[in-house]
Amino acid sequence: MISVVLLLVGCVERKAQKSSEHSEEVAMGTSANDVIPFFQHWNLILGDGSNVGQATNYEHEDFFYTAKDDEKDWVVFKTPNAGNTHGTSNNTRTELAQLKKWSPMTEAKMNATLKVMNVATTGDARVPATYSVVVGQIHSADGHENEPLKIFYKKFPGHTKGSVFWNYEINTAGDDNSKRWDYSHPIWGYDFSVVGTDENSYPTEPEDGIALGEVFSYEVIIKDGVMHLKFTSEGHETKTFTKNLILSEYANRQDFPEQVEHLFVPIGQDGVERKNAYKEEGLFFKLGCYNQTNGKDPRVNKVWCSGAETHDGNIEKQYADGNYAEVWFESASIEISEDAISNAGYFQANDGLSKKTVYPHEVIPFMDKFKILTGDGTHVDDLTKYEHKDFFYTVIDGTRRWVVYKTPNSGVTSKNSSNTRTELQEKREWTPEKGGNLTGTCKVMQVSVSGDARVAASYSTVVGQIHSGEGHENEPLKIFYKKFPGHKKGSVFWNYEINTAGDDNSKRWDFSTAVWGNDMSVVGPSKHTFPPEPNDGIELGEEFSYEVNVYEGIMYLTFESEGHKTKTFTKNLISSEYVNSTDLPEQVKKLFVPIGQDGTERQNAYSGELNYFKQGVYNQTNGKSPETNMVWCAGAETYGGDIAKQYENGCYTEVWFRAATIGPGIPPK
């Protein structure tokens, strides 16, 4: 065994630096390896995302240095809520990562004695990761690179005492790791799942918690595939735990703990674990300050995205108002098997990864079947290695990659529309008789905050379409999301636009069908007065899926969302039900007839016409005067077409897709 025993050594004073309310003097001329002489066994990752290698005789005034407190020397790890991250994480860290990896079947050991000096002062209290920092880990170097151990400290604002807990992250079965989840165990105070009732309301302070600046220790021992944990702190009960790392207890859906059902299943993270857990993978220790409080929007992920203050990544400002994590280590040690091998592959794969571009076609690989029109009027036919940071790009939310489609209320539109779009258009065309199939799993992140509530199209966006490429070029399907300002929940509905009889298409109209919430016809009585919020609606950031299957002239629609009833619909695309004026639905008489749109449909509807799918974001909230058209002209703010100002003031729409497929129509079940 390689054994590294850590000793405290004498320090020489140097110029004082104040890094938190608990900080005192920083030792002059003393390096971290003088205090804890084991840095030759680690790479150091800083809060700016850089890998500085072995931190012998190294310091960085923003992230990593030594300090003296009560005549003891400490190594300080510090990192902001937002900087540049390492690997695929949303979170900054100043953290050691072990240079070697080892099998869980061999022996390994890590000890540390530390105190947490600061956690972020802002964030959404409903998000479990908010106000927390990870001070020790076991990380996998292989496969999904998941984390069988994370040791957390978390303290809510206004509380004196915080909680220490540890999480086990499953090693997800299969190739899709997006459904992974953590199970959290309390040590002193609460586990991960205890959160606030709203953004700024906190649970009761834990009676047996640990205060900022209070010293505690942990010991992690791996032997014969089992992890043994021991936690000690003066004045607190010593706690011990064991966890099998080579035989899963979560290999079946019925094995899920209640905590996981409560926290992770509602956001779609409901994977099962491979039966042998981490048995076949190389593991390594990490130690330091891995800030779990970030500035990501909680609508993206209600477990990991904290919504904290980041001052647009300005580290100095974050440090000035407490939006950072800081951890001081008094001592630490590692022992690993002689069979341990180089962990260089992990660093090669992850160094600088957060700065590397992941293109939309790498997330949703059907992009070769489409071309795109973006919100500034740009047409692109080849989407391989294409992105545009204002309109079309990818993000990672801590669990998944998503393709982002974004467009303002006013930009450059296509020739036949008043509305901007960042939207895919299928290259293939097909008749309803031949058919086609499109699926999408998405969440709407933003709709315009301005508009006229009397106008049916206000505050809405289209996330999927069938479009005709012939005749009047009408739209037999538009899938909408709409949410009024001040409402938490919005509506999902779909519209069928008639294929107007004759040559005059000005009298065309849509018929709208509610999926969850209201249909398009539910509007406000005045410009700034909104109807009641729908009880069964969909929130911004809430995931839903649709399937559009056209087979032998019939359109079959399926809509699904966790916690909502699955909805199915059918519509004949080759035989019209609106060929006579007496066939007009009451909804159409209410919305469209008053503005002169009272046409009838050709008897064979869209039969024989070439159609194509569209998917993305087609903003229906425009700046046109409602007096022109009380259905489609939203009267929204556009800032003279200035896209940056529209984005800054919420006058845009943004939709994220994590999965989508396209193919031929299939026989319905």
C-alpha positions in Angstrom: 0.0 0.0 0.0 1.0 3.6 -0.7 0.4 5.5 2.5 0.5 9.3 2.7 0.3 10.6 6.3 -0.3 14.3 6.5 1.4 16.5 9.0 0.9 20.1 10.0 4.0 22.3 9.8 5.0 25.7 11.1 4.0 28.7 9.1 5.3 32.1 8.4 3.0 35.0 8.4 2.2 36.9 5.2 -0.1 39.7 4.2 -3.7 39.2 5.5 -6.4 38.5 2.9 -10.0 38.6 3.9 -12.0 35.9 2.0 -15.0 35.5 4.3 -16.2 36.6 7.7 -14.4 33.7 9.3 -11.0 34.3 7.5 -8.2 35.7 9.5 -4.5 35.7 8.4 -3.0 34.0 5.4 0.4 32.4 6.0 3.3 34.2 4.3 5.5 32.0 2.1 3.6 28.8 3.2 2.4 26.6 0.3 -0.4 24.1 0.5 1.9 21.1 0.4 3.7 22.6 3.5 0.4 22.2 5.4 -0.8 19.0 3.7 2.0 17.2 2.0 0.2 15.0 -0.5 -0.4 17.2 -3.5 1.8 15.2 -5.7 -1.0 12.6 -5.9 -3.6 14.9 -7.4 -4.4 17.3 -10.2 -6.0 20.6 -9.0 -9.0 21.9 -10.9 -9.8 25.6 -10.3 -13.0 27.7 -10.3 -12.1 29.0 -13.8 -12.2 25.5 -15.2 -8.4 25.1 -15.6 -6.5 22.0 -14.7 -3.2 23.3 -13.1 -1.8 19.9 -12.5 0.0 18.9 -9.3 -0.3 21.8 -6.8 3.1 21.5 -5.2 4.5 25.0 -4.4 1.4 26.5 -6.0 -1.2 29.0 -5.0 -3.9 31.1 -6.6 -5.3 34.1 -4.8 -8.8 33.6 -6.1 -9.1 29.9 -5.5 -6.4 28.1 -3.7 -4.0 29.3 -0.9 -3.1 28.8 2.8 -4.5 30.6 5.8 -3.9 30.7 9.6 -6.7 30.5 12.1 -6.3 30.0 15.9 -2.6 29.2 15.3 -3.4 26.4 12.9 -2.6 26.4 9.2 -5.3 25.5 6.7 -5.5 24.9 3.0 -8.3 27.1 1.5 -10.4 25.9 -1.5 -12.7 28.6 -2.8 -15.0 28.9 -5.9 -17.8 31.1 -7.1 -21.4 30.3 -8.1 -20.4 30.8 -11.7 -17.0 30.6 -13.5 -15.9 28.1 -16.0 -16.6 24.5 -15.2 -14.8 21.2 -15.7 -16.1 18.4 -17.8 -19.9 18.3 -18.3 -20.8 19.9 -15.0 -22.8 23.1 -14.5 -20.9 23.7 -11.2 -17.6 25.4 -10.5 -15.0 23.7 -8.3 -11.6 24.2 -6.8 -11.0 20.5 -6.2 -8.3 17.9 -6.2 -8.8 14.9 -8.5 -6.7 11.9 -7.9 -4.0 11.0 -10.5 -4.6 7.3 -10.3 -7.7 5.2 -10.5 -8.4 1.9 -8.7 -10.9 -1.0 -8.7 -13.6 -1.1 -6.0 -12.4 -4.7 -5.4 -9.1 -3.5 -4.0 -8.4 -1.3 -1.0 -8.4 2.5 -0.9 -8.8 5.1 1.9 -9.3 8.8 2.2 -9.4 10.9 5.4 -10.0 14.7 5.8 -10.5 17.2 8.6 -12.1 20.4 7.5 -14.5 23.3 8.1 -16.8 25.0 5.7 -16.5 28.8 5.9 -19.0 29.9 3.3 -21.8 28.6 1.1 -23.8 30.8 -1.4 -26.2 33.3 0.1 -28.6 33.3 -2.8 -30.6 30.6 -4.7 -34.0 29.0 -4.9 -34.8 27.3 -1.6 -37.0 24.7 -3.4 -33.9 23.3 -5.2 -32.1 20.7 -3.2 -28.6 21.6 -4.4 -29.0 25.3 -3.4 -26.7 26.6 -0.6 -24.6 23.4 -0.7 -21.0 22.4 -1.4 -19.4 19.0 -1.9 -16.2 18.5 0.2 -15.3 15.0 -0.8 -16.1 12.5 -3.6 -15.5 9.1 -5.2 -15.8 9.5 -9.0 -15.9 7.0 -11.7 -13.3 7.4 -14.4 -15.1 5.1 -16.9 -18.5 4.6 -18.4 -21.0 7.3 -17.4 -18.4 8.8 -15.1 -20.9 8.9 -12.3 -20.3 9.5 -8.6 -20.8 6.7 -6.0 -20.1 9.2 -3.2 -20.5 12.9 -2.7 -20.1 14.4 0.8 -22.2 17.6 1.1 -22.5 20.5 3.5 -25.6 22.7 3.1 -26.9 25.7 5.1 -29.9 27.8 4.5 -29.6 31.6 4.8 -30.4 32.9 8.3 -29.6 29.5 9.9 -26.7 29.1 12.3 -26.5 25.3 11.7 -26.3 23.5 8.4 -26.5 19.8 7.4 -23.9 17.3 6.4 -25.1 14.4 4.3 -23.8 12.0 1.7 -25.2 11.0 -1.7 -24.9 7.8 -3.8 -25.5 8.3 -7.5 -26.6 5.2 -9.4 -24.5 3.8 -12.2 -27.3 3.8 -14.7 -28.0 0.7 -16.7 -27.7 1.1 -20.5 -26.2 3.8 -22.6 -28.6 6.6 -21.6 -27.4 8.3 -18.4 -29.9 11.1 -18.5 -32.2 9.2 -16.0 -29.6 8.9 -13.3 -30.4 9.9 -9.7 -28.9 10.4 -6.2 -30.1 8.9 -3.0 -29.1 11.0 0.0 -28.3 10.0 3.6 -28.3 12.5 6.5 -25.3 12.6 8.9 -25.9 15.6 11.0 -29.0 17.6 10.2 -31.1 16.8 7.1 -30.6 14.9 3.9 -30.6 16.5 0.4 -34.4 16.3 0.0 -35.4 18.8 2.7 -36.1 22.0 0.9 -38.1 25.2 1.2 -41.8 25.6 0.4 -41.1 28.5 -2.0 -38.1 30.4 -3.4 -37.3 32.3 -0.2 -38.8 30.2 2.5 -36.7 27.8 4.5 -37.3 24.6 6.5 -36.7 24.6 10.3 -33.1 24.8 11.3 -31.7 21.3 12.1 -31.1 20.8 15.8 -28.0 18.6 15.4 -26.5 20.5 12.5 -23.0 21.8 11.9 -22.2 25.6 11.9 -20.0 27.4 9.4 -16.5 27.2 10.8 -17.2 24.1 12.9 -14.7 21.3 12.3 -15.7 17.8 11.2 -13.9 14.8 9.8 -14.7 12.0 7.4 -13.0 8.7 6.6 -13.8 6.7 3.4 -12.5 3.1 3.2 -13.1 0.9 0.2 -12.5 -2.9 0.8 -13.7 -5.9 -1.2 -16.3 -3.8 -3.1 -17.9 -2.2 0.0 -17.6 1.5 0.9 -17.3 2.2 4.7 -17.9 5.7 5.9 -17.2 7.3 9.2 -18.0 10.9 10.2 -16.8 12.6 13.5 -17.2 16.0 15.0 -16.6 17.2 18.6 -20.0 17.5 20.4 -21.8 15.4 17.8 -22.6 11.7 17.5 -20.1 9.7 15.4 -21.9 8.3 12.4 -21.0 5.2 10.3 -22.4 3.8 7.1 -21.7 1.0 4.6 -22.6 0.8 0.9 -22.0 -2.0 -1.6 -20.4 -0.7 -4.8 -20.4 -3.9 -6.8 -24.0 -5.2 -6.2 -26.9 -2.9 -6.8 -30.0 -2.6 -4.7 -31.7 -0.4 -7.3 -31.7 -2.8 -10.3 -35.5 -2.8 -10.5 -38.0 0.0 -10.7 -39.8 -1.2 -7.5 -36.5 -0.8 -5.6 -36.6 3.0 -5.7 -36.5 4.8 -2.4 -39.4 7.1 -1.5 -37.0 10.0 -1.5 -36.1 9.4 -5.2 -39.8 9.0 -6.1 -40.3 12.5 -4.6 -37.3 14.3 -5.9 -36.2 12.8 -9.2 -39.0 10.8 -10.8 -41.1 14.0 -11.4 -38.3 15.4 -13.5 -37.9 12.3 -15.6 -34.9 10.9 -13.8 -36.1 7.4 -13.1 -33.4 5.0 -14.4 -32.5 1.7 -12.9 -28.9 0.7 -12.0 -26.8 -1.9 -13.6 -26.8 -5.0 -11.4 -23.0 -5.0 -10.7 -23.1 -1.2 -10.0 -19.5 0.1 -10.2 -17.7 -3.2 -10.2 -16.2 -3.0 -13.7 -15.0 0.6 -13.4 -12.0 2.5 -12.2 -12.7 4.9 -9.4 -10.8 7.8 -7.9 -11.0 10.2 -5.0 -11.8 13.9 -5.2 -11.4 16.5 -2.3 -11.9 20.2 -2.0 -14.7 22.7 -2.8 -17.3 21.7 -5.4 -19.9 24.4 -5.3 -23.4 23.0 -6.0 -25.1 26.4 -6.1 -25.2 27.7 -9.6 -27.1 30.3 -11.6 -29.0 28.0 -13.8 -32.8 28.5 -14.1 -34.7 26.1 -11.7 -37.2 25.6 -14.5 -34.5 23.6 -16.3 -34.0 21.1 -13.5 -35.7 21.4 -10.1 -33.0 19.4 -8.3 -29.7 20.8 -9.6 -30.4 24.3 -11.0 -30.2 26.8 -8.2 -31.1 30.1 -9.8 -28.5 31.9 -7.7 -26.9 35.3 -8.2 -23.8 35.0 -10.5 -23.2 38.7 -11.6 -22.8 37.3 -15.1 -19.8 35.3 -14.0 -17.9 38.2 -12.4 -15.9 36.5 -9.7 -15.0 39.6 -7.8 -18.7 40.6 -7.4 -19.7 37.1 -6.4 -17.0 37.0 -3.7 -18.0 40.5 -2.5 -21.7 39.5 -1.7 -21.2 36.0 -0.5 -22.1 34.1 -3.7 -19.4 31.5 -3.4 -18.3 28.4 -1.5 -15.2 28.2 0.7 -13.8 25.2 2.5 -10.7 25.0 4.7 -8.8 21.7 5.2 -6.6 21.1 8.3 -5.4 17.7 7.3 -6.1 14.9 4.7 -4.6 11.6 3.6 -5.1 8.9 0.9 -4.0 5.3 0.7 -4.4 3.3 -2.5 -3.6 -0.1 -3.8 -0.3 -0.8 -5.6 -2.6 -2.0 -8.4 -3.9 1.5 -9.0 -3.2 2.8 -12.6 -3.0 6.2 -14.3 -6.2 8.2 -14.5 -4.9 10.3 -17.4 -7.8 9.2 -19.6 -10.3 11.0 -17.4 -8.4 14.3 -17.6 -7.9 14.0 -21.3 -11.6 13.5 -21.8 -12.7 16.3 -19.4 -10.2 19.1 -19.5 -11.7 22.0 -21.3 -14.8 20.0 -22.2 -17.1 22.8 -20.9 -15.6 25.1 -23.5 -15.9 22.7 -26.4 -18.8 23.1 -28.7 -21.5 20.3 -28.8 -23.5 20.9 -31.9 -27.3 20.3 -32.2 -26.8 17.4 -34.6 -24.8 15.6 -31.9 -27.7 15.7 -29.5 -30.5 15.0 -32.0 -29.0 13.2 -34.9 -31.8 13.6 -37.4 -30.7 17.1 -38.4 -29.5 15.9 -41.8 -33.2 15.5 -42.6 -33.9 19.2 -42.1 -32.9 22.7 -43.0 -33.5 25.7 -40.7 -34.7 29.3 -40.7 -33.5 31.3 -37.7 -34.9 34.4 -36.1 -32.7 36.8 -38.1 -33.9 35.3 -41.4 -30.9 33.1 -42.0 -31.5 30.0 -44.0 -29.1 27.0 -43.5 -29.4 23.8 -45.4 -26.6 21.7 -43.9 -27.0 21.5 -40.1 -23.9 19.4 -39.5 -21.6 21.3 -37.1 -23.9 24.3 -37.3 -25.0 26.4 -34.3 -25.9 30.1 -33.7 -25.6 31.3 -30.1 -28.5 33.7 -30.5 -30.9 31.1 -31.9 -29.8 27.5 -32.2 -27.3 25.8 -29.9 -27.0 23.2 -27.1 -27.0 23.4 -23.4 -26.5 20.9 -20.5 -28.7 21.1 -17.5 -26.7 18.8 -15.2 -28.5 15.7 -16.4 -29.0 16.0 -20.2 -28.0 17.8 -23.3 -30.7 19.8 -25.0 -31.1 21.6 -28.3 -32.2 25.2 -27.8 -34.4 27.0 -30.3 -34.8 30.7 -29.5 -36.4 33.6 -31.4 -37.5 37.2 -30.6 -41.0 38.8 -31.0 -39.6 40.7 -34.0 -36.7 39.8 -36.3 -36.7 38.7 -40.0 -39.6 36.5 -41.0 -40.3 34.1 -43.8 -42.1 35.6 -46.8 -45.6 34.5 -45.9 -45.5 35.1 -42.1 -45.5 38.0 -39.6 -43.9 35.8 -37.0 -40.2 35.0 -36.4 -39.0 31.5 -36.0 -36.0 29.3 -35.4 -37.5 26.2 -36.9 -36.5 23.1 -38.7 -38.1 22.3 -42.0 -38.1 18.7 -43.3 -36.4 18.3 -46.7 -38.6 15.4 -47.7 -42.2 16.0 -48.8 -45.0 13.5 -48.5 -48.7 13.3 -49.2 -51.2 12.5 -46.3 -51.9 9.2 -48.1 -48.2 8.2 -47.9 -47.8 9.6 -44.4 -45.0 10.5 -42.0 -44.1 10.4 -38.3 -42.6 13.0 -36.1 -41.8 12.9 -32.3 -40.5 15.5 -30.0 -39.7 15.7 -26.3 -39.4 19.3 -25.2 -39.9 22.0 -22.6 -40.9 25.6 -23.2 -38.6 27.9 -21.3 -40.0 31.3 -22.3 -42.9 32.9 -24.0 -43.2 36.6 -24.5 -44.1 38.6 -21.4 -45.8 41.3 -23.5 -48.8 41.3 -25.8 -52.5 41.9 -25.9 -54.5 39.4 -23.8 -57.5 39.8 -26.1 -55.5 38.4 -29.0 -55.6 34.6 -29.3 -52.0 34.3 -30.5 -50.5 36.4 -27.7 -48.0 34.7 -25.3 -47.8 31.6 -27.5 -45.4 29.7 -29.6 -45.6 26.7 -32.0 -43.3 23.8 -31.2 -44.3 21.4 -34.1 -46.1 21.6 -37.4 -47.3 19.9 -40.5 -47.1 22.4 -43.4 -48.4 22.0 -46.9 -46.0 22.8 -49.7 -48.6 23.2 -52.4 -51.8 25.1 -53.1 -52.5 27.6 -50.3 -49.5 26.3 -48.3 -51.7 26.0 -45.2 -51.0 24.1 -42.0 -53.0 21.0 -41.1 -51.3 20.9 -37.7 -49.7 23.5 -35.4 -48.8 22.4 -31.8 -49.0 25.4 -29.4 -47.8 26.3 -25.9 -49.3 29.4 -24.4 -49.0 31.0 -20.9 -50.4 34.3 -19.7 -48.1 36.6 -17.6 -48.5 36.0 -13.9 -49.7 32.5 -14.4 -47.6 29.5 -13.3 -49.2 27.1 -15.7 -49.8 27.4 -19.4 -51.8 25.5 -22.0 -50.8 23.0 -24.7 -53.2 22.8 -27.6 -53.2 21.9 -31.3 -54.8 23.7 -34.3 -56.1 22.5 -37.6 -56.1 25.1 -40.4 -58.6 24.4 -43.2 -57.4 24.0 -46.7 -59.7 26.7 -48.1 -62.0 25.9 -51.0 -61.4 28.1 -54.1 -58.6 30.4 -54.9 -59.2 33.0 -52.1 -57.3 31.9 -49.0 -58.0 35.0 -47.0 -61.0 33.4 -45.3 -59.1 30.5 -43.8 -59.4 29.7 -40.1 -58.0 27.4 -37.4 -59.9 25.1 -35.1 -58.2 24.7 -31.8 -58.3 21.6 -29.6 -57.1 21.7 -25.9 -54.5 19.1 -24.8 -53.7 20.3 -21.2 -55.3 23.6 -20.1 -57.3 25.7 -22.6 -57.6 25.9 -26.3 -56.6 29.0 -28.4 -60.0 30.7 -28.0 -59.6 31.4 -24.2 -58.5 35.1 -24.1 -58.6 38.0 -21.7 -61.5 40.5 -21.6 -59.1 43.5 -21.9 -55.5 44.1 -23.0 -54.0 43.5 -19.6 -56.6 41.3 -18.0 -56.1 37.5 -18.1 -58.5 34.6 -17.9 -58.2 32.2 -14.9 -55.1 30.0 -14.8 -55.8 26.4 -16.1 -55.8 23.8 -13.4 -54.3 21.0 -15.5 -51.8 23.2 -17.4 -48.1 22.8 -18.1 -45.5 25.0 -16.5 -42.5 26.7 -18.2 -39.7 24.2 -17.9 -42.0 21.2 -17.5 -41.3 18.5 -20.0 -43.8 17.1 -22.4 -43.7 14.9 -25.5 -45.7 14.6 -28.7 -46.0 12.1 -31.5 -47.5 13.0 -34.9 -48.3 10.0 -37.0 -49.9 10.4 -40.4 -50.9 7.0 -41.9 -53.2 6.4 -44.9 -54.6 9.9 -44.7 -55.4 10.0 -41.0 -53.4 12.0 -38.5 -52.9 10.4 -35.1 -51.7 12.6 -32.2 -50.4 11.5 -28.8 -49.3 13.9 -26.0 -47.6 12.7 -22.8 -46.2 14.5 -19.7 -45.3 13.1 -16.3 -48.2 13.8 -13.8 -50.7 14.6 -16.6 -53.2 12.4 -18.4 -52.0 11.1 -21.8 -54.1 12.5 -24.5 -54.8 11.1 -28.0 -56.6 12.6 -31.0 -57.3 11.7 -34.6 -58.0 13.9 -37.6 -58.9 13.0 -41.2 -56.6 14.9 -43.6 -58.2 13.7 -46.8 -61.9 14.2 -46.2 -63.2 17.5 -44.8 -65.9 18.0 -42.1 -66.1 21.7 -42.9 -67.3 21.8 -46.5 -70.5 23.8 -45.7 -70.9 27.1 -43.9 -73.2 25.3 -41.5 -70.3 23.1 -40.4 -68.3 25.9 -38.8 -67.7 25.1 -35.1 -68.9 27.6 -32.4 -65.3 28.4 -31.5 -64.6 29.5 -35.1 -67.8 31.7 -35.1 -66.5 33.3 -31.9 -62.9 33.9 -33.0 -62.7 34.1 -36.8 -66.1 35.0 -38.3 -66.0 38.5 -36.6 -62.8 39.3 -38.6 -64.2 38.0 -41.9 -62.5 34.6 -41.9 -65.5 32.4 -42.6 -64.4 30.2 -45.5 -65.3 26.6 -46.1 -62.8 23.8 -46.9 -62.3 21.8 -50.1 -64.0 18.4 -49.8 -60.9 16.3 -50.0 -59.0 18.6 -47.5 -55.2 18.1 -48.0 -55.5 14.9 -50.1 -52.8 14.6 -52.7 -50.9 17.7 -51.5 -47.2 17.5 -50.6 -46.6 18.2 -46.9 -43.6 18.4 -44.6 -42.9 18.5 -40.9 -41.5 21.5 -39.0 -40.1 21.5 -35.4 -38.6 24.1 -33.1 -39.9 27.5 -32.1 -42.3 29.5 -34.2 -43.1 32.6 -32.1 -46.8 33.6 -32.4 -46.4 36.8 -30.4 -45.6 39.7 -32.7 -45.6 43.5 -32.7 -48.5 43.9 -35.2 -51.4 46.1 -34.2 -54.4 44.1 -32.8 -56.7 46.4 -34.6 -55.5 44.8 -37.8 -56.4 41.2 -36.7 -57.7 40.3 -33.3 -56.6 36.7 -33.6 -53.0 36.9 -34.9 -51.7 40.4 -34.3 -50.4 40.5 -30.7 -49.4 44.1 -30.2 -46.3 43.0 -28.2 -43.1 44.9 -27.4 -40.4 44.6 -30.0 -37.9 47.4 -29.2 -37.8 48.4 -32.9 -36.6 44.9 -33.8 -33.5 45.1 -31.5 -33.0 41.4 -30.7 -30.7 42.0 -27.7 -33.2 44.3 -26.0 -36.1 41.8 -26.7 -34.0 39.0 -25.1 -33.1 41.2 -22.2 -36.7 42.1 -21.5 -38.4 38.7 -22.0 -39.9 39.5 -25.4 -39.0 36.2 -27.0 -39.7 32.6 -27.0 -37.4 29.7 -26.2 -37.9 25.9 -26.4 -35.5 23.1 -25.5 -35.7 19.6 -27.2 -33.8 16.7 -25.8 -35.1 14.0 -28.2 -36.9 13.9 -31.5 -37.3 11.4 -34.4 -38.6 11.4 -37.9 -39.7 8.7 -40.2 -42.5 7.2 -42.3 -46.0 6.8 -41.0 -46.7 3.7 -39.1 -49.9 1.6 -38.6 -51.7 2.9 -35.5 -51.9 0.5 -32.5 
